[in-house]
Amino acid sequence: MAVIYLRHPLHGAKVAISDMEAENDLQNGWEDFDPAEPVTDPVPQVEVVVDDASPVKELVVNELQPRRRGRRPREATE
């Protein structure tokens, strides 16, 4: 079974488990990388064009908020 590490500038990293899957992903903008190599650019950046102005680089940030676990406080349920 093949293990192929792929990276995409917008979607992040993934592991392809077959050569056919990796070939398909490479055609869709993914690129090979070696996870053992040191990271040279730890924060990925994406070019965003705003109102046909010059491209602006923005940090890729996960917008999901952590979900609070457990029950609601007793006073909130009564």
C-alpha positions in Angstrom: 0.0 0.0 0.0 1.4 3.4 -1.0 1.5 6.4 1.3 1.9 9.6 -0.6 1.9 13.0 1.3 0.3 15.8 -0.6 -0.1 19.5 0.1 -2.5 22.2 -1.3 -2.1 25.9 -0.7 -5.7 26.4 0.1 -6.9 23.0 1.6 -3.8 22.0 3.6 -2.2 18.5 3.7 -3.5 15.0 3.1 -2.3 11.5 2.6 -3.2 9.6 -0.6 -3.3 5.8 -0.2 -3.0 4.8 -3.8 -1.0 5.9 -6.9 -4.3 6.5 -8.8 -5.6 8.9 -6.0 -2.3 10.7 -6.0 -2.2 11.2 -9.7 -5.8 12.6 -9.7 -4.9 15.0 -6.8 -1.7 16.2 -8.6 -3.9 17.1 -11.6 -6.1 19.2 -9.3 -3.4 21.4 -7.8 -2.0 19.2 -5.0 1.8 18.8 -4.8 4.1 16.1 -3.3 6.0 16.8 -0.1 8.2 15.0 2.4 6.9 15.4 6.0 10.4 14.7 7.3 11.9 17.9 5.7 12.0 21.0 7.9 9.3 23.5 7.2 10.6 26.7 5.6 7.3 28.6 5.5 5.3 27.6 8.6 2.3 29.9 7.9 0.6 29.3 4.6 -0.6 32.3 2.7 -3.2 32.7 -0.1 -3.4 35.5 -2.6 -6.8 37.2 -2.6 -7.8 39.8 -5.2 -10.1 42.5 -3.8 -12.0 44.7 -6.3 -9.5 44.1 -9.1 -6.8 45.7 -7.1 -3.3 44.3 -6.6 -3.3 40.8 -4.9 -3.2 40.9 -1.1 -1.7 38.1 0.9 -3.8 36.9 3.8 -3.2 34.2 6.5 -5.2 31.0 6.2 -7.2 30.8 9.5 -9.6 28.2 10.6 -12.8 30.1 11.4 -14.5 27.4 13.4 -14.8 28.1 17.1 -14.1 25.4 19.6 -17.3 23.7 20.8 -18.0 23.9 24.5 -18.4 20.4 26.0 -20.6 19.2 28.8 -24.0 20.2 30.0 -25.3 23.7 30.2 -25.3 25.2 33.7 -28.3 24.3 35.8 -29.7 27.9 36.0 -29.7 28.1 32.2 -31.9 25.0 31.9 -34.6 26.0 34.4 
